[in-house]
């Protein structure tokens, strides 16, 4: 009997794992190193199949946690067993002639390797189309020996070990493993291990036959195809509606450039040049307009944007927030820095070239983003049509009561956090939070009394600007209130936050995990407010050089809105209303973006 070569590495004849010189048994599957190649490997060689390439394709398709070369080889074995052995390995187990190959039951509660060996005699009698469907179904419902071993071994591993392995492997795969380090890694490994065990036990339903698996896979693919067709139709419909909205805004609002000039002023001991443009906004609609936002370009004879006209309130867009009567017009000016004594500022275009243009050498082109009417109605363009339309499509309720986005989330392989059941829990939690907050808004409504910028002199004589806001909270309940906690935000007519994104000035608040949520004024009132009475409360926040805050201080009431987000109201009798916490920040983020991955069904 021949002995294995002890001077060079060999490959396991059963699973393809590399065996070091002198080792008598495969470290992966335990097969003797000197045994002849298995029929699987022989089949792969006969058909010119590269085990590594097959495994890599399977690995990429899985789209979940990668667990090293052993997983790659194990995945290759499944593909080769199901796809290529039927062509070269004759059936060795008898099947019932009455039931046929599709009547064969698929074993459950065991890894894919042993499962495939048991059903192989039936698989080889299937057509190529049916084999393809069965492979896809098995891929979605089974796990490999290596995955099981990895899952059971991962529960005893430490974050430090994971980081060391990642460092030793190196490269992209090493980075992925190293990324599991720490407490979060242990949690993710435990979740993955649990999902593997669950799939091993329940991935294959009781009584499932080859024929039923093929039929289910075919039905699933047909459903997916219909869903893609419906999504395509809805996307086209939404794109058409967006174009119609844009055209309606262009018809409702037009701009005319009546003058343009360069002025030179001395500011902060520096001589600066500004481009001053005078514009006329014409309201062609049948309703009063209170706000317009969009991009306004001076376009030359060749169709190129020679200059973008913006305003101080928004450095990227032109924003106008004054009442313009139906059929009326309004004249206003904008000013853009073009030279500060050292640098030329041509980021918005070539100002000097525009100054030299005659009226017949340019035209004004307005790309609207939003038009707000005085009655509160709006025309809104999707700012990123592809993404916004995709999000709207994905959040359309399907016939089974779930949105497409929820389906995408639940389809992520091995990740049970976003199952339909979990999503329903989060949706319920979100709804309960909104209901509690609305109850508190009715119990303790708030209104803004005043807002102003105040300047204070510091200990070193320097001057600092602050935004001081005064509010009144009304107790509309039938009981005395001893505590109020929550957050207040301000937005302009276009939904833009009017407070700064600055965590060092008392404006920013975060969720329980420390994730950035939004900027707001934190409200904390700890005094008794009798039933039917009100309490005044003020806040002072650093304004500094933030032009947005200073503009907010001078805004008219219709140009902004106050958003009251109460968290807790405590009554004198010891009872209280609490807003449940929002769903995990990770879920909130993921639910707004399409998550791609292998599907299960």
C-alpha positions in Angstrom: 0.0 0.0 0.0 1.4 3.4 -1.0 2.3 5.9 1.7 1.5 9.6 1.6 4.3 12.0 0.6 5.8 13.4 3.7 7.9 16.1 2.0 5.2 18.2 0.3 1.7 19.4 1.2 -1.2 17.3 -0.1 -4.8 18.0 -0.5 -7.6 16.0 1.2 -9.2 13.7 -1.4 -12.6 14.2 0.3 -13.0 18.0 1.0 -9.9 19.6 -0.6 -8.3 20.9 2.6 -4.6 21.3 2.5 -2.7 18.7 4.6 0.7 19.5 6.0 3.6 17.0 5.5 3.6 14.1 7.9 -0.1 14.6 9.0 -2.0 11.3 8.5 -5.6 12.7 8.8 -7.4 15.7 7.3 -7.8 18.4 10.0 -11.1 19.3 8.5 -13.1 16.1 7.8 -10.8 13.4 9.4 -10.3 11.4 6.2 -7.1 9.4 6.0 -4.5 11.3 4.0 -3.5 8.3 1.9 -7.0 7.5 0.7 -7.7 7.7 -3.0 -9.4 10.9 -4.3 -13.2 10.9 -3.8 -15.6 10.8 -6.7 -16.5 14.4 -6.0 -12.9 15.5 -6.6 -12.6 13.2 -9.6 -15.8 14.7 -11.0 -14.5 18.2 -10.5 -11.2 17.3 -12.4 -13.1 15.6 -15.2 -15.3 18.6 -15.8 -12.4 21.1 -15.3 -14.1 22.6 -12.2 -11.9 24.8 -10.0 -13.0 24.1 -6.4 -11.7 27.5 -5.2 -13.6 29.4 -7.9 -16.9 27.6 -7.2 -16.4 28.2 -3.5 -15.6 31.9 -3.9 -18.8 32.4 -6.0 -20.8 30.7 -3.3 -19.0 32.7 -0.6 -19.8 36.0 -2.4 -23.4 35.0 -2.9 -23.9 34.3 0.8 -23.2 37.9 1.6 -22.8 37.4 5.4 -20.1 36.6 7.8 -17.1 34.9 6.2 -15.3 32.3 8.2 -12.1 31.5 6.4 -10.8 29.0 3.9 -12.5 26.1 5.6 -15.9 27.7 4.8 -14.8 28.2 1.2 -13.9 24.6 0.8 -17.0 23.3 2.5 -19.1 25.5 0.2 -17.3 24.1 -2.8 -18.1 20.6 -1.7 -21.8 21.4 -1.7 -21.8 22.9 -5.1 -19.8 20.1 -6.6 -21.9 17.4 -4.9 -25.2 18.7 -6.1 -24.1 20.1 -9.5 -21.5 17.7 -10.9 -21.8 14.3 -9.2 -25.2 13.6 -10.9 -23.3 13.6 -14.2 -20.7 11.1 -13.3 -21.7 9.1 -10.3 -24.3 6.3 -10.9 -27.0 5.8 -8.4 -26.2 3.4 -5.6 -29.3 3.6 -3.5 -32.6 2.4 -4.7 -35.6 4.7 -4.9 -39.2 3.9 -5.0 -40.3 3.5 -8.6 -43.8 4.6 -7.6 -42.8 8.0 -6.0 -40.1 8.9 -8.5 -37.1 11.2 -7.7 -39.3 14.2 -6.8 -41.1 12.2 -4.1 -37.9 11.7 -2.2 -37.9 13.4 1.2 -35.2 15.8 2.0 -33.5 14.9 5.4 -33.7 17.6 8.1 -31.6 18.4 11.1 -28.3 17.6 9.5 -25.6 19.4 7.5 -25.8 19.8 3.8 -23.0 17.3 3.0 -24.7 14.3 4.5 -28.1 15.4 3.3 -26.9 15.7 -0.3 -25.3 12.2 -0.2 -28.6 10.7 0.8 -30.7 12.3 -2.0 -28.0 12.1 -4.7 -29.5 9.0 -6.4 -32.8 11.0 -6.9 -31.0 14.2 -7.9 -29.2 12.6 -10.8 -32.5 11.7 -12.4 -33.7 15.3 -12.4 -33.6 17.6 -15.4 -30.9 20.3 -15.4 -33.5 22.9 -14.8 -34.9 21.1 -11.8 -31.3 20.6 -10.4 -30.7 24.3 -10.7 -33.9 25.1 -8.8 -33.0 22.5 -6.1 -29.5 23.8 -5.7 -30.9 27.3 -5.0 -33.5 26.0 -2.6 -30.8 24.0 -0.7 -28.5 27.0 -0.6 -31.2 29.0 1.1 -32.3 26.3 3.6 -29.2 24.3 4.7 -25.9 24.8 6.4 -22.5 23.1 6.0 -20.5 21.0 8.4 -17.9 23.8 8.6 -20.6 26.4 9.4 -21.9 24.3 12.2 -18.4 23.7 13.6 -17.6 27.4 13.3 -20.9 28.3 15.0 -20.3 26.0 17.9 -16.7 27.0 18.2 -17.3 30.7 18.0 -19.3 30.7 21.2 -16.2 30.0 23.2 -13.9 32.3 21.3 -12.8 35.7 22.6 -12.6 39.1 21.0 -8.8 39.1 21.4 -8.5 35.8 19.6 -10.6 37.2 16.7 -8.4 40.2 16.4 -5.3 38.0 16.4 -6.7 35.7 13.8 -7.6 38.7 11.7 -4.1 40.1 12.0 -2.5 36.8 11.1 -4.7 36.2 8.0 -4.2 39.7 6.8 -5.7 41.4 3.8 -9.5 42.1 3.3 -10.5 38.8 4.9 -8.3 39.5 7.9 -9.8 42.9 8.2 -13.3 41.4 8.3 -12.3 39.0 11.0 -10.4 41.6 12.9 -13.5 43.8 12.8 -15.3 41.3 15.0 -13.0 42.2 17.9 -14.5 43.5 21.2 -17.8 43.1 22.9 -19.7 43.8 19.8 -17.9 41.0 18.0 -18.9 38.5 20.7 -22.5 39.6 20.3 -22.4 39.3 16.6 -20.7 35.9 16.7 -23.3 34.7 19.2 -26.2 35.9 17.0 -24.6 34.3 13.9 -24.1 31.0 15.8 -27.7 31.0 17.0 -28.9 31.6 13.5 -26.9 28.6 12.2 -28.2 26.3 14.9 -31.8 27.4 14.1 -31.3 26.9 10.4 -29.7 23.5 11.0 -32.8 22.4 13.1 -35.6 24.1 11.2 -34.2 25.1 7.8 -35.8 22.2 6.0 -39.6 21.9 6.9 -41.0 18.6 8.0 -42.1 16.3 5.1 -40.3 18.5 2.5 -39.7 16.5 -0.7 -37.4 17.3 -3.7 -40.5 18.0 -5.8 -42.0 20.4 -3.3 -38.6 22.2 -2.9 -38.4 22.6 -6.7 -41.9 23.9 -6.9 -41.4 26.3 -4.0 -38.2 27.7 -5.6 -39.9 28.1 -8.9 -42.9 29.9 -7.3 -40.6 32.1 -5.4 -38.6 33.1 -8.5 -41.8 33.8 -10.4 -43.0 36.0 -7.5 -39.7 37.8 -7.4 -39.9 38.5 -11.1 -43.5 39.9 -10.8 -42.3 42.0 -7.9 -39.5 43.4 -10.0 -42.0 44.2 -12.8 -44.4 45.9 -10.4 -41.4 47.9 -8.9 -40.4 49.0 -12.4 -43.9 50.2 -13.2 -44.2 52.1 -9.9 -40.7 53.7 -10.4 -41.7 54.9 -13.9 -45.0 56.4 -12.5 -43.1 58.2 -9.7 -40.5 59.6 -12.1 -43.3 60.9 -14.3 -45.0 62.5 -11.3 -41.7 64.1 -10.2 -41.2 65.6 -13.7 -44.7 67.0 -13.6 -44.0 68.6 -10.2 -40.9 70.2 -11.5 -42.7 71.6 -14.5 -45.5 72.9 -12.3 -42.9 74.8 -10.1 -41.2 76.3 -13.2 -44.6 77.5 -14.4 -45.5 78.9 -10.9 -42.3 80.8 -10.4 -40.0 82.7 -12.8 -37.0 84.9 -12.2 -35.6 87.9 -14.1 -32.1 89.4 -13.6 -32.6 93.2 -13.8 -29.1 94.3 -12.8 -25.7 93.1 -11.9 -22.7 95.0 -10.6 -19.5 94.7 -8.7 -19.1 96.7 -5.5 -16.0 97.2 -3.4 -16.3 97.6 0.4 -13.8 97.6 3.2 -14.6 95.0 5.9 -12.4 94.0 8.8 -9.6 96.2 7.5 -9.7 94.3 4.2 -10.9 95.6 0.8 -13.4 93.1 -0.7 -15.2 92.8 -4.0 -18.8 91.5 -4.2 -21.1 90.7 -7.0 -24.5 92.2 -6.4 -27.5 90.9 -8.4 -31.0 92.3 -8.4 -33.7 89.8 -9.2 -37.4 89.9 -9.7 -39.4 86.9 -8.6 -42.8 86.5 -10.5 -45.6 84.5 -8.9 -47.5 83.1 -11.8 -49.7 80.8 -9.7 -53.2 81.4 -8.4 -52.1 81.4 -4.7 -49.9 83.5 -2.5 -46.3 82.1 -2.1 -44.4 82.3 1.2 -41.2 80.5 0.2 -39.1 79.4 -2.8 -36.0 77.3 -2.8 -33.9 76.0 -5.8 -30.9 76.5 -7.9 -30.7 79.6 -10.1 -28.2 79.7 -12.9 -27.0 82.4 -15.4 -26.7 80.3 -18.5 -24.6 81.6 -21.4 -25.3 81.3 -25.2 -23.6 77.9 -25.3 -25.8 76.3 -22.7 -23.3 76.4 -19.9 -23.9 77.7 -16.3 -21.7 80.8 -16.1 -22.8 81.7 -12.6 -24.9 80.1 -9.8 -26.8 82.7 -7.7 -27.2 81.7 -4.0 -28.2 83.5 -0.8 -26.6 83.7 2.6 -29.2 81.5 4.2 -28.2 78.6 1.9 -24.8 78.6 0.3 -25.9 76.0 -2.3 -29.3 77.3 -3.3 -31.3 80.5 -3.7 -33.8 80.8 -0.9 -36.6 83.4 -0.7 -39.0 83.5 2.2 -41.3 86.5 1.9 -45.0 86.6 0.9 -45.5 87.2 -2.8 -49.2 87.7 -3.7 -50.8 85.6 -6.4 -50.0 87.2 -9.8 -47.6 89.6 -8.1 -43.8 90.0 -8.0 -41.1 90.8 -5.6 -37.7 92.4 -6.1 -34.7 91.4 -4.0 -30.9 91.4 -4.1 -28.2 88.9 -3.5 -24.5 89.4 -2.7 -21.7 87.0 -3.4 -18.0 87.5 -2.4 -15.7 87.3 -5.5 -12.5 88.8 -4.1 -11.3 89.3 -0.5 -8.0 91.1 -1.3 -6.1 87.8 -1.6 -8.2 85.1 -3.2 -10.6 85.1 -6.1 -13.8 83.3 -5.3 -15.2 81.7 -8.5 -16.7 78.6 -6.9 -20.1 79.7 -8.1 -18.9 80.6 -11.6 -17.1 83.3 -13.4 -18.5 86.5 -11.9 -16.3 88.8 -14.0 -17.4 87.2 -17.2 -21.1 87.5 -16.2 -20.6 91.2 -15.5 -19.5 91.8 -19.1 -22.4 89.9 -20.7 -25.2 91.8 -22.4 -28.8 90.9 -21.8 -29.0 88.8 -25.1 -26.0 86.7 -24.1 -27.5 84.9 -21.2 -30.7 83.6 -19.8 -31.9 82.6 -16.3 -32.6 78.9 -15.7 -34.3 78.0 -12.4 -34.2 74.4 -11.1 -36.8 74.4 -8.4 -36.6 72.3 -5.2 -39.6 73.5 -3.3 -42.4 76.1 -3.6 -44.3 76.8 -0.3 -47.7 78.5 -0.5 -49.2 80.7 2.2 -52.0 78.2 2.8 -49.4 75.6 3.9 -49.5 73.5 0.7 -46.2 72.7 -1.1 -44.8 71.6 -4.4 -41.7 69.4 -3.7 -39.2 68.1 -6.1 -37.3 64.9 -5.2 -33.8 66.3 -4.7 -32.2 62.9 -5.6 -34.7 61.4 -7.9 -33.2 58.0 -8.2 -32.7 57.5 -4.5 -35.9 59.3 -3.4 -38.1 57.4 -5.9 -36.4 54.1 -4.9 -37.2 54.8 -1.2 -40.8 55.6 -2.0 -41.1 52.4 -4.1 -39.6 50.3 -1.3 -41.9 51.7 1.3 -45.1 51.0 -0.7 -47.2 48.4 1.1 -47.3 45.1 -0.8 -50.2 42.7 -0.9 -48.9 40.8 2.1 -48.9 43.9 4.3 -45.1 44.5 4.3 -43.1 47.1 2.4 -40.5 46.1 -0.1 -37.9 47.6 2.2 -39.0 45.4 5.0 -38.7 42.4 2.7 -35.2 43.4 1.8 -34.2 43.7 5.4 -35.7 40.4 6.4 -34.0 38.7 3.5 -30.5 39.3 4.9 -29.0 35.9 5.3 -28.2 34.7 8.9 -29.4 38.0 10.4 -32.5 37.5 12.6 -32.6 41.0 13.9 -34.6 42.2 10.9 -37.1 39.4 10.6 -40.7 40.3 9.9 -41.6 39.6 13.6 -38.8 41.9 14.8 -39.8 44.6 12.4 -43.4 44.4 13.6 -42.1 44.9 17.2 -40.1 47.9 16.2 -43.0 49.4 14.2 -45.2 48.9 17.2 -42.6 50.5 19.5 -42.3 53.4 17.1 -46.1 53.9 17.0 -46.4 53.7 20.8 -43.7 56.3 21.1 -45.5 58.7 18.7 -48.8 58.1 20.5 -47.2 58.9 23.9 -45.5 62.0 22.5 -48.8 63.2 21.0 -50.5 62.7 24.4 -47.8 64.8 26.1 -48.1 67.5 23.4 -51.8 67.7 24.3 -51.1 67.6 28.0 -48.3 70.2 27.9 -48.3 72.3 24.7 -45.5 74.8 24.2 -45.2 78.0 22.3 -42.3 80.4 21.6 -42.6 83.8 23.3 -39.5 85.4 22.0 -36.1 84.9 20.4 -33.2 87.3 20.2 -29.5 87.6 19.9 -27.8 89.0 23.0 -24.1 90.0 23.2 -22.2 89.4 26.4 -18.7 90.5 27.3 -16.4 87.8 28.6 -13.9 88.0 31.4 -11.1 89.0 28.9 -13.2 91.8 27.4 -14.2 89.7 24.3 -17.8 89.8 23.1 -19.8 86.6 22.5 -23.2 86.3 20.9 -25.9 84.0 22.3 -29.4 83.0 21.1 -31.9 83.5 23.9 -35.3 81.8 23.5 -38.3 82.1 25.8 -41.1 79.5 25.9 -44.3 79.0 27.8 -45.5 75.5 28.8 -49.2 75.1 29.5 -50.6 72.4 31.9 -53.8 71.2 30.2 -54.1 68.2 32.4 -56.3 67.8 35.4 -53.4 67.2 37.8 -50.4 69.3 39.0 -47.2 68.7 37.0 -43.8 68.5 38.8 -41.4 67.7 35.9 -41.2 68.2 32.1 -38.4 66.8 29.9 -38.0 66.8 26.1 -36.4 68.5 23.2 -37.4 71.5 21.0 -36.2 71.9 17.4 -36.8 74.6 14.7 -37.1 74.1 11.0 -37.7 76.5 8.2 -40.5 76.2 5.6 -38.3 73.8 3.6 -37.6 71.4 6.5 -34.0 72.6 7.1 -32.8 72.5 10.7 -32.2 76.0 12.0 -29.9 75.0 14.9 -26.2 74.2 14.5 -24.7 70.8 14.4 -22.4 71.4 17.2 -22.0 69.0 20.2 -20.0 71.6 22.2 -22.7 74.3 22.6 -25.6 72.5 24.2 -27.5 72.0 21.0 -26.9 68.4 20.1 -28.7 65.4 21.7 -28.1 61.7 21.0 -29.9 58.4 21.5 -29.1 55.9 24.3 -26.2 54.4 22.3 -24.5 57.8 21.8 -25.5 58.0 18.1 -26.0 61.5 16.7 -29.7 62.1 16.1 -30.4 65.7 15.6 -29.8 69.1 17.0 -32.2 70.5 19.5 -32.8 72.6 22.7 -32.9 70.3 25.7 -35.8 71.0 27.9 -35.7 70.1 31.6 -38.2 71.8 34.0 -38.3 70.7 37.6 -41.0 72.8 39.3 -44.6 72.5 40.1 -47.1 73.7 37.4 -50.6 73.7 38.7 -53.4 72.4 36.6 -54.7 75.0 34.1 -51.6 77.2 34.7 -48.4 77.8 32.7 -44.7 78.2 33.3 -42.2 80.2 31.4 -38.8 78.7 30.6 -35.8 80.2 28.8 -32.7 78.8 27.1 -29.4 80.4 26.1 -27.2 78.8 23.5 -24.0 79.9 21.9 -24.5 81.7 18.6 -21.0 82.8 17.8 -20.5 83.4 14.1 -23.3 81.1 13.0 -25.3 83.1 10.4 -28.1 80.5 10.5 -28.9 81.2 14.1 -28.8 84.9 13.6 -31.1 84.7 10.6 -33.5 82.5 12.7 -33.5 85.2 15.4 -35.0 87.6 12.8 -37.4 85.2 11.1 -41.1 85.9 11.0 -43.5 83.4 12.5 -44.6 81.9 9.1 -41.0 81.3 8.1 -40.3 78.6 10.6 -42.0 76.0 12.8 -41.4 74.8 16.3 -41.2 71.0 16.8 -41.9 69.9 20.4 -40.6 66.3 21.2 -41.6 65.6 24.8 -40.0 62.6 26.5 -41.5 62.6 30.0 -44.2 64.4 32.0 -44.2 63.7 35.8 -47.3 64.5 37.8 -47.5 65.4 41.5 -49.3 62.2 42.4 -46.3 60.2 41.3 -47.7 59.1 37.9 -46.1 60.0 34.7 -46.2 59.7 30.9 -43.1 58.3 29.3 -42.3 58.1 25.6 -40.9 54.6 24.8 -37.4 54.7 23.4 -37.1 54.7 19.6 -36.1 51.5 17.9 -32.4 50.9 17.7 -30.5 53.5 15.7 -29.1 50.8 13.5 -32.5 49.6 12.5 -33.8 53.2 11.9 -30.8 53.7 9.6 -31.1 50.4 7.8 -34.9 50.8 7.3 -34.2 53.9 5.2 -31.8 52.2 2.9 -32.2 49.2 0.6 -30.2 46.3 2.1 -28.9 43.8 -0.4 -28.1 40.2 0.3 -28.9 36.6 -0.4 -32.6 35.8 0.0 -34.4 33.2 2.1 -38.0 32.2 1.7 
